[in-house]
Amino acid sequence: MEKKGGVSEIRDFERNAILDGEGSTKSWQEKLLGTPGSSNAQTLPKLVMQLSGITGKVWVRQDGAVARINSATDILLLDLSQARKFEAERKMVKEQTAHKAAPAF
């Protein structure tokens, strides 16, 4: 990572190495989000993305995984389908454990 004005900046080859490592058996496709559309139907969803901070370059995989660089912090954020599945399973086990521990009246 290079220092630019006191802020670390992820370089393309570093980002590519991370995406390759998280590639599973699928490949990443670069998408550009948050640019104004040519019709009102396209503009409203893109405006919502801009207001939520989901703009700029985004990489997606066929399994629903998403990677994007937070432009404010220059951090590569990964939303992986495997992680979502793990979190859902963990939540289910925790709820089942709590349900079993509840006293019967």
Buried (B, 14 or more C-beta within 10 A) or exposed (E): EEEEEEEEEBEEEEBEEBBEEBEBEBEBEEEEBBEEEEEEEEEEEBEEBBEEEBBBBBBBBEEEBBBBBEEEEEEBEEEBBEEEEEEEEEEEEEEEEEEEEEEEE
